Structures are given as C-alpha cells and as structure tokens.
Amino acid sequence: MMKKLIGSGVATVLALSAILTGCGGTNPASQATTNPVPASEATAKPADEKPIELKMGHVLSPDSHFHALATKFAKLAAQKSNGAIKITIFPQSQLGGDVRMIQSMRTGIQGLSITASSILVNTIPEYMIFDLPYLFDSIDQGNEVLSGPVGKKYLDMLEKHDLVGLGFLSVLERNVFSNKAIQSADDINSLKLRIMQAPGHVKSYEALGAQPTPMAYSEVYMSLQQGVIDGGDTTPDQFIMDKFMEVAKNYNLTKVHYLPLVLTMSKVVWDQMSPNQQKILQEAADEALAYQIDYYKNEYARSIEAIKQAGVSVVESDVEDLKKKAITSYDAILKDIPNGKQLLEEIQAAKK
C-alpha cells in the first residue's frame, strides 16, 4: 500500500477534458444533494468561467465522518458558486484505494480525495514525522497545531508532487483493541498486534515490546477470532464499523498515534480553475473542515459510549507509562526523516 507514487503526464490533457466537462459513470446514490443559492448571494462569476465537475473519492462508508465532510464540502461549493461547481462523491473505494486515488489526482483524472498522512510517506518522507508515538497529547492539541503555520508547511509540501492540500481534517486517535486489558506498558509486552505497516508505527510498537504483525486489514477479524493475533489498533468509530467488538474484549485507550488526514486535490485540475473558482473552493473547504472537526469530536464520544454498551471494556491505559517506552523509538524514526529533529522541534514548539 505504501508503493511509491508516480505521476503520469501522458494522461493529463485527456483527463482534464473528462473532469472539467463531466464526470461520467456517476453513481446517483453517491451524489451530494446541493441547494444553489440565488446569484445575488453567491460569489460573482466572471463571464468566461465555465461550470466545473469534480470527482471526490474516499475509502470509508457513507455513514462515516469522511462522507460527512465530503457532503458538506460539495454542498458549500455548489452554494458559493451558484451551482457552477459540482462535486460528485464516491465512497467506499469506488475510485480505488488510497494509492490509486493519489495517482489519479496527480495525473488529473480525479479531482479530490481524503488522504491519510501515512499514505504520503513514500512520496513525502517528511510526513513520517506524524508516525512518532505520542507526538500529540490529544486530538484537540493535534488539530490546533495543524491549523497553524506547522500545518501549512506540510500542506505546501504537496505542491511539487502535483497535489494541493486544501486543509487538515481532525486527527484520528488510534488505540489498541485486544482480549487482554492493557493498563500499563508491561501489559503490551509480547502481544502480537496488527498495526499500520508504516515504518514509524512498526518501530513504535517494537519499542513498546509488542510484536507488530503484518496482515491485510480484511483478515484482522478472523485472525483475532482464531487467536492468530492478540489484537490491533484502530479508531473508536472503525472499531464499531468493522465489528471488532464481537471478537475483542477490551478497547484500550493507549493513544499511541494521532493520524493526520488531508483534504487533497489534483494540482492539474486546480491550475485549470480560475482564481475565482479556486477562492470559492478553498472557502468551502475551510468551512467543511471546521464542520468535520466538530463532527468527529462528537462521533468519538458516541463511539466510546457504543463500545461500552456493546459490553466491551474501555480501559484507561497508563499513557505516561506507555509513553516512556514508546519514545525510545524516536532516534530510529527521526534518522529516516529529512531534517527530522528540526521538524520535531517545530511541532513541539507549537504545542500549547
């Protein structure tokens, strides 16, 4: 999944025609409902501007916070442009997985997507800084840091790779689920855990004494049920959606990683838009991202309550004890990141 992404200039001209004049193959069920406002309330449109249609893909289901963001974004873009900018949403990997969608954006075939920082590491190694365990102390702190100059620095890194970063979604708190309660660092020792196969994540859990176990995400449920692994890590909402509560007795609030997500756009498409259209789209993105951050905060709380209601123990792990062991991985991770120590210092200085 972490294959190096390679842009293809050959398809750019043909792809632009497909995107800017029509999406083609639209799935009616995935279209966002839009309510254009009167022209007097919309941003003034230059006479030579043409309507634009954009495909937006993501990997989660229509009842996810990804889709909530996409729907809000599409509605705002349509309203602010008086219907001239239409975004059609394709959830559940209908346009392909994360890697394929990034390739499609870089060549101009696809307009928009939601991309996890871990997917960008092979293209932009500086993004590995977000693989450091306990980089942030909370979801709120992570969001605050990424909403300022530090976040802008990482968004700007996308441009030379034919992508535009419109902003960050809420960071996602990843916790360990298992059949053994993890109350301290000793409890995680020797556990076979399926985690994200990002190098920094692997090194983090090795420092904790766990045994990171490579495995396709689709195999985790059965492997946990059969005892092949002892657990894995995921967000509270995905723990519920993927029904891991049926095979895991504990959801441990280990808070090892906070995963940033970026609302990404094809630079090929962005550069073909007028300054007015770019302004409209950025304004719509800013408002939709603020909405999603609040939405996810509420979804997190709802998910934790739902986990408890399902009879799974929500364990308040000793985060400070876990952190002492996990941060011993910093040197090994930072050495693979260009200017890693400086990037870490910038993030630490931005914390409040």
N, C-alpha and C positions, 0 to 999 in steps of 0.2 A: 504493500500500500504506500510505502514511502519511496517509490521509484522516482528518479529524477525527472522532472517535468521538462519537456522540450517543446518550445513554440514552433509553429509551422507557418511561415509567411505565405506559403503557396496558396492556402485556402482563404486568405484574408479577404480578397476582393469579392469572391463569390459569396462568402459567408456574410459579408456586410449587407449585400442585397437581400439575403434571406431574412436578416434580423430587422433591418430598417423598414422593409416594406410589408413584412408579415411573418408570423411565427410558423404557420404550417403545422399540421398534425396536432392541433391544440386539443387537450383533454378538457371538455366543458366542466367536468367535476372539479378540476384544479384551478379554474379561473377565479380571480378575486372579484368580488362584487364591487363595482365602483359607482359613485354618485357624483358626476360632474357638477360643479357649481356654476352659476352664471358667469359669463365672461367678465363682467364688471368686478367680480370678486377674485378672479384668477390673475396670475401674473401675465402681464401684457405679452402677446406673442408677435414677434416680427412677421411681416407679411410673407417672407420667403421660407419660413420654417415649415417643415413637413411633419406630419404625425409620426411617432416612433413606437414600435412594438418591441418589447424585450422579453426574453425567456429568463425566468428565475428558477433555479433548481435548489433543492436541499435534500438531505438524506433521511430526515425524520418524518413521522406520520402527520396527517392533517390536524391532529389534536395536540400537537407539540408546541413549545414556545418558539421554535423555528418558524412554524407556519403562522403563528400569531403575528410575529414580526413581519413576515412576507406579506400577509394580507393587509396589515396596517400600512405598510410601505406602498403597496400597489394602490390602495385607496387614496392616500395622500398625494401620490404622484399624479393620479388622474384628476383629483380635485384642483390641485395647484396649477395644472396645465390646461384646465377646462377640457379634459378628455383627450388631449393630444399625445400624452404619454401613457401607454397601456402596458402593464406588466402582467404576464401570464405565469402562474405559479405551477411548478411541477414537483410535488413532494415525493418522498419515499424512493429516492434514487431513480426516478423516471428518466432523467437525463444522464444517468450513470453515477458511479461513485464519486467521492471527493476528488480523486486524482484525475479522473476523466473530465469532470466538470471544469477543473482548473485549466486543463489542456484546451478545452473548448472555449473558455474565456480568453485565453492567451492568443488564440487564432481568430477570435471574433465570431465564432459560431454560436456561442451562448453569451447572454448579456450579464447575468448576475448570479451570485451564489452566496452561501454562508460557509465559511471555511475555518476549520479549527487550526490553531497555531501549529500543532504537531504535524499537520499535513504540509505545511510550508517549510519545514526544517531543511529538507534536502535541497530546496531551491534557495532559501534564505537562511543560512546557518545561524545567523544572529537570533532567529526565533527560538533556538534551542534554550535560550535563557529562561523561557517560560516552563522548561522541563525541570528546573531546580525545585526540589521539595521545599515546602514551606516558604516559598518566595513571597507570598502574601499571607496576612494573618486572618483575612476574612474575605467574603465576597464583596462587601462594601468597600474595603480598602483596595482590592484589586480593581474594581470599577473606577474608583476615584483616581488612582494612578494612571490608568489607561485613558481617562477622559482629558488628561492634561498634555503637557509637552512630551512626556515619555511616550504616551500612546501615539502621538502624531509622528514621532521619529520612526516608529515601526510601521505605521501606515505609509509613510513616504518611501520606505524601502521597497515597496511593492512595484513602484512605477517602472523601474528598469527591467522588471520581469513581465511587462505587458499587462499589469493588473493595476487597478485603482482601489485603494482602501477607503470606503465611504464612512467607516467608523467601527467601533467595537460593540459587540453585544455584551451582555452580562457574562462575567467569567463563571465557569461551572466548577463547583466543588465536587471532587471525586473522592469517594470513601470506599473502604474495603467491606465487602459482604462475605460472610463465612459461616460455617457451622460451629466455629469456636469464637467466643467473645474475646475481643481484643481490647483489654483495658490498659495495658502497658506495652512497652517495647518488647518485653520478654515473650508476650503472647503471640507476637507475629513471627517469631523466630522459627525458621524451617518450614513455614507454611508454603504450599505450592499455590501460587496466585497467578491467575491470568490477568495481566495488565496490558495497557497500551504498549506496543512494541517500539516506542520511541526510545532512542538510546538513553536519554536522561532519565526516563521513567524506570528503565531496567536498572540503571546504576543506583537510583534512589532506593529501590526495594532490595537490592543486593546489600546496600549499606544497612538496611533495617534487619538483615538476616533472613529475609524471605527467599523463596526460590521462584523468581519470575518464570512463568511457563508459557512459551509461545503457543498460541491457539487461535483459530478463527473465532470471531465473536459468536457466530451461529452455533458453535459447538460447546459454548460455556455451560448452558443449561444442563445438557445431558451429562457432560463431564463432571459437573458438581453433583448431580444426582447419583452418578455411579462411583463417586469417590476418586476420580482420576485427578481432580484438583481439590484444594481446600476452600477456594473462594476466588474472588476477583475484585476489580474496582470499577465503580461507575457512579453516576449521579443519582440522587434520590428519585427523580422522575423516570429515568431509564430503568432503575431497579424495579419499579412498578410496571412500566410498559412492557418490559421483557419477561415479566412474571418470575423473576428470580426469588421473590418472596415464597414461592412454592417449594424451593429447594435449598434455601438458606435460612438459618435460624436467627442470624444476627446481622444487623446493618450497623457497622461500627463507624462512628464519626471521627475517623483518623485525620481527615483534612490534609492529606499529603500534598495534593496538587490542586491548583486552581487553573483551569484551562481557558485561555482567551479564545474568543471567536470573532472573526472579522466578516463584515458585510463587504464582499468583494465584487468588483465589476471589471469587465473587459476594457482595457485601455484602448483597444482598437475601436470599440464602439463609442466609448467616452469621447475620443478625439474627433469622431464624426458628428457629435452633437454640437449644437450652437451654445455659446456662453449662457444664453437664457435657459436652455434646457438643462445644462449642467447645474446651474444655480437652483432650478426647481428640484432636480433630483437630489441634490445634496441637502436641501432644506427638508424634503420629505424623509430622507434617510435619518437626519438628525432627530426629527420628531418621532419617527418609528423606533429608533434605537432607545430613546428615553422611555418610550412606552414599554418596550420589551424588557428593559432592566427592572421596571416596577412589576411587570407581569411575572418575570422569573422569580423575583423575590417572594411573591405570593405563592407561586407554584411550588417553590422549595418547601415552604411551610405546609402547604396542603399535602405534599408528597410524604413528608416526615410523619404527619398525622395518619395518612393512609397506611403507611408501613406498620405503625403501631396497631392500627385497627385490624390489620391482617394477622396479628399475633406474632410478628417478628420483633425481637428486642432491638431497640435503638440504643446502642451502647455509647456512652460518653467516654471516649478514649482519653487517656492522659496524653494530650497533644505535646506538651513540653517534653515529656519523656521520649516520645517518638521522634520529636524534632532533633534532640541531642544526637541521636544515632544517624538520622537521615542526612543531616547537613555535613556529615563526614564525606559525603559523595561530591561536594561542591568542587573541589580541585579537579577531580577526574572529569566532571562535566564541563567546567569552565575552560579547560585546556583545548577543547574542541570547538569553542565559540570564538570567532574573531573579536578581539577586544572584550573578551568575556568579563574580566574583572571590572573594567570601566562601566560596562553596561549594567552590571550588578550594582555598582556604587550609585549609578544614576537612579535606579529603581528604589534602592534603599533610602536615598535622599528625598525621594518624592513621597514616601510614606508619611502618614500623619498619625 
